[in-house]
Amino acid sequence: MDGKAIRGKNSGGGSAIEMCFVFLVLFPLFYGTGAIGVNLIRTLQTIQLARDLGHMYARGIDFSQSANQTVMYQLGSSLGLTSSSSTSAAVVILSNLIYVDSGQCLAANAWTNPSTPVGPTGIACTNYQKWVFTQRLEFGNTSLRSSNLGNPLSTIVNSTTGQITQANYVTNAGAVANFSAINPYSNTSGVISGLPSGQTLYCAEAGAQAWAWMYFQNHSTYAFDYF
């Protein structure tokens, strides 16, 4: 009896210690599974938001108008998209781009000699054979992430409409887009495949702050669509 009592006393708390070791493995596993699941949902919501806004933008919806912005914020409410840059948990970036060919140069009176991009009077079509921004609109928390297309020079972007004048997007280097994402239209020796001259390209980008806690910090979701 005494021996059994001694053995029981010495082994007391062993189960609790074993359970602690089990939780050291199970807790991170369950936590990581939950975090990945939540962020997967947020990723799908981000993809859908970029797709919906891109469709609307390409069909002529003017998001510089407050009524249309209200619709956009409603669509992005599940991601925490608001009009406040400091409190919004998401960002939306809309870009309108065009490829500068000879027709664009001539229309802007920046190509006076068809045989060369630089005319005899010294007026240059400096963005010839480049993708350029013609409009840029940003909403929500703009510090969350930047565009994969680069950013036009702020001084040439109209603060209300987001428009960039033809003179600027044809001749100003600050209007040139830098594609770090996939460009659906190839550019081979200055020739665009499948895109008629003067046709614009619409791009909608959306990003949202991912679920953050402990090891899951400073992550965000991102999606883009071309139209």
DABEL-V960710 format. One record per residue. RES is the residue in one small letter. D_FIRST is the distance of its C-alpha to the first C-alpha in Angstrom with 2 decimals. Layout:
res: <RES:RES>
d_first: <D_FIRST:D_FIRST>
//
This chain:
res: <m:d:g:k:a:i:r:g:k:n:s:g:g:g:s:a:i:e:m:c:f:v:f:l:v:l:f:p:l:f:y:g:t:g:a:i:g:v:n:l:i:r:t:l:q:t:i:q:l:a:r:d:l:g:h:m:y:a:r:g:i:d:f:s:q:s:a:n:q:t:v:m:y:q:l:g:s:s:l:g:l:t:s:s:s:s:t:s:a:a:v:v:i:l:s:n:l:i:y:v:d:s:g:q:c:l:a:a:n:a:w:t:n:p:s:t:p:v:g:p:t:g:i:a:c:t:n:y:q:k:w:v:f:t:q:r:l:e:f:g:n:t:s:l:r:s:s:n:l:g:n:p:l:s:t:i:v:n:s:t:t:g:q:i:t:q:a:n:y:v:t:n:a:g:a:v:a:n:f:s:a:i:n:p:y:s:n:t:s:g:v:i:s:g:l:p:s:g:q:t:l:y:c:a:e:a:g:a:q:a:w:a:w:m:y:f:q:n:h:s:t:y:a:f:d:y:f>
d_first: <0.00:3.78:5.45:5.25:6.22:8.70:10.05:10.65:12.35:14.44:15.62:16.60:20.43:20.88:22.41:24.75:25.97:26.61:28.48:30.58:31.64:32.56:34.63:36.41:37.90:38.23:39.82:42.76:43.21:43.46:45.51:47.88:48.36:49.23:51.60:53.37:53.77:55.25:57.61:58.67:59.79:61.64:63.29:64.56:65.86:67.62:69.25:70.46:71.84:73.84:75.15:76.23:77.91:79.54:81.08:82.42:83.71:85.51:87.12:88.76:86.40:87.24:84.00:85.96:86.63:84.20:84.05:82.91:80.40:78.87:78.32:76.76:74.29:73.31:72.67:70.52:68.65:65.45:65.39:66.17:69.82:71.86:75.15:73.49:73.11:70.50:68.16:68.75:65.92:68.39:71.79:74.68:77.46:80.61:83.17:86.57:87.90:91.08:92.33:95.41:98.07:101.84:102.24:100.01:101.86:105.24:104.16:103.18:106.45:104.48:105.95:109.70:110.17:108.55:108.71:106.18:103.40:105.30:108.61:111.80:111.62:108.24:106.28:103.11:100.74:97.89:95.13:96.94:94.61:91.52:89.14:89.56:88.19:90.51:87.96:84.52:82.48:79.00:76.75:73.39:71.42:73.79:71.55:68.79:70.59:74.12:76.19:75.99:79.79:80.33:81.97:85.66:87.18:86.56:90.13:91.62:89.36:90.69:88.13:88.73:89.36:87.70:90.90:92.36:96.12:97.75:99.39:96.01:94.06:96.91:97.59:94.67:91.96:89.49:89.63:88.44:85.14:82.69:80.74:77.22:76.37:77.98:81.69:82.63:86.24:87.11:89.63:91.51:94.47:94.83:94.89:92.40:91.35:91.34:92.05:95.59:97.37:96.61:93.51:90.66:86.99:84.45:80.94:78.12:75.02:71.92:68.83:65.85:62.98:59.80:56.48:55.32:51.87:50.04:50.84:53.53:56.31:60.10:60.49:63.18:64.42:67.98:70.45:74.20:76.85:80.49:83.21>
//
